[in-house]
Amino acid sequence: MSAEHVPVLLNEALDALRIDPSGNYVDATFGRGGHSRAILQRLGPAGRLLALDRDPVAVGAAQAIADPRFTVIHAPFSRLGAVLDERGIPHIDGLLLDVGVSSPQIDDPQRGFSFRRDGPLDMRMDPTCGPSAAQWLEEVDEDELAHVIRTYGEERFARQVARAIVAARQAGPLIRTRQLAQVVAAAVRQREPGQDPATRTFQALRIHINRELEELAAALEQGLQHLAPRGRLVAIAFHSLEDRLVKQFIRRHSTLPTELARLPLREDQLPPRPLVAVGRAVKPTALEVSANPRARSAVMRVAERVPGVAA
């Protein structure tokens, strides 16, 4: 299986960033560099692009880009603000967040993200830190495991799956993806058409192990603090939990709280909001989905920093 990563909504994201050739931009998820390389093509000699990725393999791929305008840092979303401060970058003109697991990570069985090919049950986006999925499953109790599977996988059989995993580990540790997939398949009584019964559980474990929603929330807040006036935030999400978080973040910072909106106040008496939503959510075209089926669930949302308003 190919490890090529095809950037999703590439032209749409570039247009949404509204790139200034002399601006400063951040691609917070380098992956294999599809978006980064396209941004560099639109930057002039004075432009700068800073890329982040928590995956050492992705960082290694980024280091092959020999461009003085480009810098890559091995860091998760939650260090976005610290990285910018450390490098003396107070403001950026655009932030791109392409959230979730990449095709090379999914397609490499040694990373343990997929149940389709057997491999070690790891699931860490950064294998150099934190417990693997196998290590966490050795220690977690049934209640917490059921909560994670229900919350992050939206699995209606979460309790049954958790109970089956706890029972299975009594016979020995679950250390392979195929082991876990078989345990889950036996516990899920009804299967959704076209979906493997292990899909939701694997998603839930991956999100939990990598603290993906917490990392995304941190990046959004820190990105807002560093966006220059009229700077653009562009976020591409691939499942409902991520997209909901982005949508709620933009709404919270672009619209008034309900209790204030209902008060009989003049416009100049209302607190200004630091963001304005730009257009509606954007989804891939049928042509893009046909060429890259993994793009089918992508949703892009865009917001712009309002000048003169504190975050």
HELIX and SHEET records of a PDB file:
HELIX    1   1 LEU A   10  LEU A   17  1                                   8    
HELIX    2   2 GLY A   34  ARG A   42  1                                   9    
HELIX    3   3 PRO A   56  ALA A   62  1                                   7    
HELIX    4   4 PHE A   77  ARG A   79  5                                   3    
HELIX    5   5 LEU A   80  GLU A   86  1                                   7    
HELIX    6   6 SER A  103  ASP A  107  1                                   5    
HELIX    7   7 PRO A  109  ARG A  111  5                                   3    
HELIX    8   8 ALA A  133  GLU A  139  1                                   7    
HELIX    9   9 GLU A  142  GLY A  153  1                                  12    
HELIX   10  10 ALA A  158  ALA A  168  1                                  11    
HELIX   11  11 ARG A  169  ALA A  171  5                                   3    
HELIX   12  12 THR A  177  ALA A  187  1                                  11    
HELIX   13  13 THR A  199  ASN A  210  1                                  12    
HELIX   14  14 GLU A  212  HIS A  226  1                                  15    
HELIX   15  15 SER A  240  SER A  254  1                                  15    
HELIX   16  16 THR A  258  ALA A  261  1                                   4    
HELIX   17  17 GLU A  267  GLN A  269  5                                   3    
HELIX   18  18 ALA A  286  ALA A  291  1                                   6    
HELIX   19  19 PRO A  293  ALA A  295  5                                   3    
SHEET    1   A 7 PHE A  70  HIS A  74  0                                        
SHEET    2   A 7 ARG A  48  ASP A  53  1                                        
SHEET    3   A 7 ASN A  24  ASP A  27  1                                        
SHEET    4   A 7 ILE A  92  ASP A  98  1                                        
SHEET    5   A 7 LEU A 227  ALA A 237  1                                        
SHEET    6   A 7 VAL A 299  ARG A 305 -1                                        
SHEET    7   A 7 LEU A 275  ALA A 277 -1                                        
END                                                                             
